[in-house]
Amino acid sequence: MRSGASQFRSVPTGGLSSAEPQAKRGVPLVGLATIILAVSTAHGANYAHDSAADPAYNAGWVSGSNGGSGWGTPWNMGGVGGSEFIGSSARNGASIDAQGRAFGMKLNGGGNGNAPVIGASRLFSGLNSQRFASLSPGQTLQIDMENGTLAAGVHLGWGVYGSTGTGEQLDFQFFADTTSAITHGKADYFVDDNAGYRDTGVPLTDQGVHCEFTALYQYTDASEDYALAITPKVAGAATTMLYGKTSFGGVNNELFLFDSNGNASAPPDTAAGYLYFNNMAIVPAVPEPSSLLVLSIGVLPLMRGRRR
């Protein structure tokens, strides 16, 4: 267990070196197989994926849109002073498009004393011991985000909601912000978790970022229950790893996308400042059952060999 809740590392894009040992000394393959088989029994969110390329979004991205597969509900939209749409993120100067399309958000400006804020959410599917779908240890939520040029006063990004027993609460948030009260002048991406606002050290970019949020534990008081990998979509960029504790203990069962500005008189976003998302997926923690069967068959000779 790493000490502290704020741990960062940068590794070259592409992951660990091929020289990294495949198993630690003292952890035999039989034990490793047992661990994998044990983890496979955990109930979590179903595999899911979605992208703006899905024909379900040919008519737009609105409440009730139900593209992709494996999700628990269609998209649900809310808020005032903005709108969601399907369009090309290339207008921001970069692209996270799938077949020329991405999920877009834009603020139309404040008015009538209201600060603009919009959001889109979607529940995970599956069932676990807590009677709702949640990321199990090892499961990963993947998402691309492209924020363009940030206007003054904006707060935008994505997060995961969790059930606290009394309703849904924002459990974790990855965001870009231009208010000095939060960033203290740092032009970086931030997270909001059990430790409050934290600087990731990853500089803001209008080229897009790829994020992978992995659950480490559930329903525990462990000091770390998630890992976040952040990779800017810039040639040669490093992947930064962040470890921390979610606000409500790893009960993550809903994806939430948001765009807001705290200024009630904020002007409308320019085209270069629209917010885009794409390529969302929940990926499994372990191989499919058929792969586990092959693994178990392969381990049997090793077990026999140890008895000699």
C-alpha positions as a Python dict, from the first residue, in 0.01 Angstrom:
ca = {
    (1, 'M'): (0, 0, 0),
    (2, 'R'): (140, 336, -100),
    (3, 'S'): (152, 589, 181),
    (4, 'G'): (-69, 895, 151),
    (5, 'A'): (-366, 968, -71),
    (6, 'S'): (-184, 1182, -326),
    (7, 'Q'): (44, 963, -534),
    (8, 'F'): (152, 1048, -889),
    (9, 'R'): (378, 875, -1135),
    (10, 'S'): (457, 935, -1501),
    (11, 'V'): (543, 644, -1730),
    (12, 'P'): (609, 647, -2104),
    (13, 'T'): (299, 592, -2317),
    (14, 'G'): (277, 221, -2383),
    (15, 'G'): (311, 102, -2025),
    (16, 'L'): (581, -86, -1837),
    (17, 'S'): (901, -215, -1987),
    (18, 'S'): (898, -565, -2131),
    (19, 'A'): (1172, -641, -1882),
    (20, 'E'): (928, -603, -1593),
    (21, 'P'): (906, -944, -1417),
    (22, 'Q'): (579, -1124, -1479),
    (23, 'A'): (548, -1265, -1128),
    (24, 'K'): (701, -1164, -795),
    (25, 'R'): (925, -1411, -618),
    (26, 'G'): (724, -1613, -370),
    (27, 'V'): (399, -1587, -568),
    (28, 'P'): (378, -1916, -764),
    (29, 'L'): (169, -1943, -1078),
    (30, 'V'): (-78, -2164, -895),
    (31, 'G'): (-138, -1887, -642),
    (32, 'L'): (-175, -1632, -920),
    (33, 'A'): (-435, -1845, -1091),
    (34, 'T'): (-623, -1879, -764),
    (35, 'I'): (-626, -1500, -723),
    (36, 'I'): (-759, -1450, -1075),
    (37, 'L'): (-1027, -1714, -1029),
    (38, 'A'): (-1131, -1562, -697),
    (39, 'V'): (-1160, -1213, -844),
    (40, 'S'): (-1369, -1348, -1132),
    (41, 'T'): (-1646, -1437, -889),
    (42, 'A'): (-1701, -1070, -797),
    (43, 'H'): (-2016, -910, -933),
    (44, 'G'): (-1975, -571, -1090),
    (45, 'A'): (-2082, -354, -1379),
    (46, 'N'): (-2135, -523, -1713),
    (47, 'Y'): (-1904, -458, -2005),
    (48, 'A'): (-2029, -146, -2185),
    (49, 'H'): (-1919, 87, -2462),
    (50, 'D'): (-2049, 387, -2653),
    (51, 'S'): (-1928, 635, -2913),
    (52, 'A'): (-2087, 916, -3110),
    (53, 'A'): (-2041, 709, -3426),
    (54, 'D'): (-2338, 491, -3325),
    (55, 'P'): (-2634, 537, -3564),
    (56, 'A'): (-2853, 590, -3256),
    (57, 'Y'): (-2717, 947, -3254),
    (58, 'N'): (-2795, 1030, -3616),
    (59, 'A'): (-3083, 1246, -3493),
    (60, 'G'): (-2880, 1403, -3210),
    (61, 'W'): (-2783, 1344, -2847),
    (62, 'V'): (-3083, 1401, -2618),
    (63, 'S'): (-3249, 1252, -2312),
    (64, 'G'): (-3348, 898, -2404),
    (65, 'S'): (-3068, 849, -2658),
    (66, 'N'): (-2955, 490, -2619),
    (67, 'G'): (-2647, 418, -2828),
    (68, 'G'): (-2375, 168, -2757),
    (69, 'S'): (-2444, -141, -2549),
    (70, 'G'): (-2418, -272, -2195),
    (71, 'W'): (-2543, 38, -2011),
    (72, 'G'): (-2815, 32, -1747),
    (73, 'T'): (-3013, 327, -1881),
    (74, 'P'): (-3029, 562, -2181),
    (75, 'W'): (-2871, 907, -2147),
    (76, 'N'): (-3041, 1153, -1913),
    (77, 'M'): (-2986, 1527, -1970),
    (78, 'G'): (-3043, 1821, -1738),
    (79, 'G'): (-2949, 2180, -1660),
    (80, 'V'): (-3006, 2530, -1793),
    (81, 'G'): (-2825, 2768, -2025),
    (82, 'G'): (-2670, 2513, -2259),
    (83, 'S'): (-2726, 2223, -2494),
    (84, 'E'): (-2587, 1885, -2601),
    (85, 'F'): (-2522, 1789, -2962),
    (86, 'I'): (-2338, 1553, -3198),
    (87, 'G'): (-2058, 1715, -3396),
    (88, 'S'): (-1690, 1702, -3483),
    (89, 'S'): (-1443, 1789, -3209),
    (90, 'A'): (-1199, 1895, -3482),
    (91, 'R'): (-1348, 2245, -3464),
    (92, 'N'): (-1153, 2285, -3137),
    (93, 'G'): (-828, 2228, -3325),
    (94, 'A'): (-790, 1861, -3233),
    (95, 'S'): (-1005, 1552, -3260),
    (96, 'I'): (-1135, 1267, -3045),
    (97, 'D'): (-1389, 1184, -3315),
    (98, 'A'): (-1519, 841, -3406),
    (99, 'Q'): (-1611, 845, -3775),
    (100, 'G'): (-1610, 1224, -3767),
    (101, 'R'): (-1837, 1262, -3464),
    (102, 'A'): (-1816, 1322, -3089),
    (103, 'F'): (-2055, 1406, -2804),
    (104, 'G'): (-2060, 1785, -2766),
    (105, 'M'): (-2166, 2032, -2497),
    (106, 'K'): (-2190, 2409, -2527),
    (107, 'L'): (-2301, 2685, -2293),
    (108, 'N'): (-2535, 2948, -2435),
    (109, 'G'): (-2444, 3202, -2166),
    (110, 'G'): (-2601, 3314, -1841),
    (111, 'G'): (-2935, 3491, -1822),
    (112, 'N'): (-3215, 3586, -1585),
    (113, 'G'): (-2972, 3560, -1296),
    (114, 'N'): (-2893, 3195, -1375),
    (115, 'A'): (-2541, 3064, -1422),
    (116, 'P'): (-2529, 2812, -1711),
    (117, 'V'): (-2480, 2448, -1614),
    (118, 'I'): (-2564, 2132, -1809),
    (119, 'G'): (-2504, 1763, -1751),
    (120, 'A'): (-2554, 1419, -1904),
    (121, 'S'): (-2556, 1094, -1708),
    (122, 'R'): (-2588, 722, -1764),
    (123, 'L'): (-2614, 434, -1514),
    (124, 'F'): (-2401, 123, -1533),
    (125, 'S'): (-2573, -215, -1569),
    (126, 'G'): (-2524, -533, -1368),
    (127, 'L'): (-2597, -645, -1015),
    (128, 'N'): (-2378, -688, -712),
    (129, 'S'): (-2422, -770, -347),
    (130, 'Q'): (-2531, -412, -279),
    (131, 'R'): (-2820, -455, -526),
    (132, 'F'): (-2699, -211, -791),
    (133, 'A'): (-2435, -205, -1062),
    (134, 'S'): (-2097, -74, -950),
    (135, 'L'): (-1739, -105, -1068),
    (136, 'S'): (-1579, -409, -906),
    (137, 'P'): (-1210, -411, -813),
    (138, 'G'): (-1006, -416, -1132),
    (139, 'Q'): (-1282, -288, -1358),
    (140, 'T'): (-1197, 25, -1559),
    (141, 'L'): (-1404, 312, -1694),
    (142, 'Q'): (-1242, 464, -2005),
    (143, 'I'): (-1329, 801, -2162),
    (144, 'D'): (-1184, 1064, -2397),
    (145, 'M'): (-1236, 1437, -2327),
    (146, 'E'): (-1148, 1743, -2537),
    (147, 'N'): (-1214, 2081, -2373),
    (148, 'G'): (-1084, 2328, -2631),
    (149, 'T'): (-1002, 2681, -2522),
    (150, 'L'): (-1131, 2745, -2171),
    (151, 'A'): (-1338, 3057, -2103),
    (152, 'A'): (-1321, 3249, -1776),
    (153, 'G'): (-1524, 3094, -1494),
    (154, 'V'): (-1575, 2749, -1648),
    (155, 'H'): (-1587, 2422, -1456),
    (156, 'L'): (-1619, 2118, -1681),
    (157, 'G'): (-1529, 1751, -1697),
    (158, 'W'): (-1659, 1409, -1606),
    (159, 'G'): (-1720, 1213, -1289),
    (160, 'V'): (-1872, 903, -1136),
    (161, 'Y'): (-2168, 902, -903),
    (162, 'G'): (-2210, 657, -617),
    (163, 'S'): (-2498, 543, -402),
    (164, 'T'): (-2467, 643, -37),
    (165, 'G'): (-2782, 466, 76),
    (166, 'T'): (-2972, 795, 85),
    (167, 'G'): (-2935, 882, -283),
    (168, 'E'): (-2677, 946, -552),
    (169, 'Q'): (-2372, 1157, -467),
    (170, 'L'): (-2077, 1267, -680),
    (171, 'D'): (-1805, 1020, -579),
    (172, 'F'): (-1519, 1136, -801),
    (173, 'Q'): (-1461, 1417, -1049),
    (174, 'F'): (-1196, 1490, -1314),
    (175, 'F'): (-1218, 1848, -1433),
    (176, 'A'): (-1075, 2162, -1586),
    (177, 'D'): (-1142, 2492, -1411),
    (178, 'T'): (-1040, 2855, -1456),
    (179, 'T'): (-1139, 2997, -1116),
    (180, 'S'): (-843, 3096, -900),
    (181, 'A'): (-1019, 2985, -580),
    (182, 'I'): (-978, 2625, -697),
    (183, 'T'): (-670, 2624, -918),
    (184, 'H'): (-462, 2894, -743),
    (185, 'G'): (-320, 2986, -1080),
    (186, 'K'): (-227, 2631, -1189),
    (187, 'A'): (-325, 2560, -1552),
    (188, 'D'): (-364, 2185, -1488),
    (189, 'Y'): (-640, 1926, -1473),
    (190, 'F'): (-773, 1861, -1122),
    (191, 'V'): (-962, 1586, -941),
    (192, 'D'): (-1215, 1609, -661),
    (193, 'D'): (-1222, 1311, -426),
    (194, 'N'): (-1222, 1233, -55),
    (195, 'A'): (-917, 1457, -8),
    (196, 'G'): (-1086, 1754, -179),
    (197, 'Y'): (-952, 1933, -487),
    (198, 'R'): (-614, 1801, -603),
    (199, 'D'): (-385, 1909, -883),
    (200, 'T'): (-299, 1617, -1115),
    (201, 'G'): (9, 1794, -1250),
    (202, 'V'): (-115, 1729, -1605),
    (203, 'P'): (-122, 2059, -1798),
    (204, 'L'): (-444, 2166, -1965),
    (205, 'T'): (-450, 2096, -2339),
    (206, 'D'): (-689, 2159, -2627),
    (207, 'Q'): (-568, 1836, -2792),
    (208, 'G'): (-774, 1603, -2572),
    (209, 'V'): (-698, 1357, -2292),
    (210, 'H'): (-766, 986, -2251),
    (211, 'C'): (-863, 882, -1896),
    (212, 'E'): (-889, 538, -1734),
    (213, 'F'): (-1052, 517, -1390),
    (214, 'T'): (-993, 178, -1222),
    (215, 'A'): (-1165, 62, -904),
    (216, 'L'): (-927, -89, -648),
    (217, 'Y'): (-1158, -171, -357),
    (218, 'Q'): (-1528, -151, -270),
    (219, 'Y'): (-1714, -77, 55),
    (220, 'T'): (-1396, -41, 261),
    (221, 'D'): (-1207, 225, 450),
    (222, 'A'): (-892, 162, 246),
    (223, 'S'): (-683, 475, 198),
    (224, 'E'): (-687, 420, -179),
    (225, 'D'): (-980, 278, -371),
    (226, 'Y'): (-914, 404, -723),
    (227, 'A'): (-637, 457, -976),
    (228, 'L'): (-660, 715, -1253),
    (229, 'A'): (-443, 706, -1567),
    (230, 'I'): (-434, 1035, -1762),
    (231, 'T'): (-277, 1044, -2109),
    (232, 'P'): (-281, 1369, -2310),
    (233, 'K'): (-347, 1306, -2678),
    (234, 'V'): (-19, 1467, -2772),
    (235, 'A'): (265, 1286, -2948),
    (236, 'G'): (514, 1148, -2697),
    (237, 'A'): (301, 1241, -2395),
    (238, 'A'): (354, 1048, -2073),
    (239, 'T'): (78, 874, -1880),
    (240, 'T'): (33, 1013, -1529),
    (241, 'M'): (-99, 776, -1261),
    (242, 'L'): (-295, 911, -966),
    (243, 'Y'): (-412, 705, -668),
    (244, 'G'): (-671, 817, -417),
    (245, 'K'): (-991, 753, -227),
    (246, 'T'): (-1333, 834, -365),
    (247, 'S'): (-1569, 1045, -156),
    (248, 'F'): (-1805, 760, -64),
    (249, 'G'): (-1592, 447, -58),
    (250, 'G'): (-1576, 312, -411),
    (251, 'V'): (-1949, 271, -481),
    (252, 'N'): (-1933, 387, -843),
    (253, 'N'): (-2239, 318, -1055),
    (254, 'E'): (-2305, 614, -1287),
    (255, 'L'): (-2109, 819, -1542),
    (256, 'F'): (-2170, 1196, -1530),
    (257, 'L'): (-2053, 1456, -1787),
    (258, 'F'): (-2083, 1827, -1709),
    (259, 'D'): (-2018, 2177, -1841),
    (260, 'S'): (-2077, 2489, -1632),
    (261, 'N'): (-1983, 2849, -1570),
    (262, 'G'): (-2033, 3014, -1232),
    (263, 'N'): (-2091, 3355, -1388),
    (264, 'A'): (-2460, 3437, -1433),
    (265, 'S'): (-2367, 3689, -1702),
    (266, 'A'): (-2120, 3464, -1884),
    (267, 'P'): (-2118, 3503, -2263),
    (268, 'P'): (-2195, 3204, -2488),
    (269, 'D'): (-1912, 2961, -2562),
    (270, 'T'): (-1721, 3015, -2882),
    (271, 'A'): (-1686, 2724, -3123),
    (272, 'A'): (-1327, 2675, -3008),
    (273, 'G'): (-1446, 2632, -2651),
    (274, 'Y'): (-1708, 2361, -2691),
    (275, 'L'): (-1661, 2053, -2471),
    (276, 'Y'): (-1644, 1707, -2629),
    (277, 'F'): (-1644, 1347, -2502),
    (278, 'N'): (-1618, 1013, -2681),
    (279, 'N'): (-1526, 645, -2666),
    (280, 'M'): (-1669, 559, -2324),
    (281, 'A'): (-1628, 201, -2209),
    (282, 'I'): (-1639, -18, -1900),
    (283, 'V'): (-1389, -298, -1944),
    (284, 'P'): (-1372, -622, -1746),
    (285, 'A'): (-1120, -688, -1474),
    (286, 'V'): (-1041, -1050, -1567),
    (287, 'P'): (-1035, -1277, -1872),
    (288, 'E'): (-1357, -1429, -2000),
    (289, 'P'): (-1459, -1763, -1837),
    (290, 'S'): (-1328, -1956, -2138),
    (291, 'S'): (-985, -1800, -2087),
    (292, 'L'): (-995, -1886, -1718),
    (293, 'L'): (-1071, -2248, -1807),
    (294, 'V'): (-766, -2261, -2033),
    (295, 'L'): (-556, -2106, -1755),
    (296, 'S'): (-677, -2358, -1499),
    (297, 'I'): (-602, -2647, -1737),
    (298, 'G'): (-253, -2509, -1796),
    (299, 'V'): (-187, -2483, -1423),
    (300, 'L'): (-274, -2848, -1349),
    (301, 'P'): (55, -2988, -1486),
    (302, 'L'): (244, -2740, -1268),
    (303, 'M'): (55, -2863, -964),
    (304, 'R'): (134, -3225, -1049),
    (305, 'G'): (497, -3137, -1106),
    (306, 'R'): (529, -2982, -759),
    (307, 'R'): (419, -3310, -596),
    (308, 'R'): (715, -3502, -730),
}
